[in-house]
Amino acid sequence: MVDITEKPPVFRKATASGSIHLKEATVEAIKSGQVKKGDVLTTARLAAILAVKDTPRLIPLCHPIPITGLDMDFEIDRESVRATVTVTSVGKTGVEMEALSGVSAALLNVWDMVKYLEKDETGNYPETEISGIMVCEKKKGSDETAR
């Protein structure tokens, strides 16, 4: 790990997002609450929260840092679900890995919950794809440091 002992704690914020492409019928099942495993977006939201908190366990060289805030949002289109996670901290290192972990976990949980709807006759997922996972914004320091 990189030694951050001498770094002062400052306000940190990062937002990440990504999408999962699904069949139109699958998106309708999510919207209407007709997925066998339950409420897809609530489960994905909880998975994102857990992943943000567990990032240092998932990514071995990440420092454990205090998470002071987490916002999770979904946008549903005709054939996709976009997850966006914003993480804040007052600490010695950034929170972009936590935001990326949250997005990844949310999208993987969506896939897990709807995979029975996405399979083709061979048991594969030719239309299902997670893509575009990226850091949308990262901030360090500001008036919010005093929080």
Helices and strands as residue ranges (DSSP letters): E 10-21, H 24-32, H 40-53, H 55-58, E 69-76, E 80-91, H 96-118, E 129-140, G 143-146
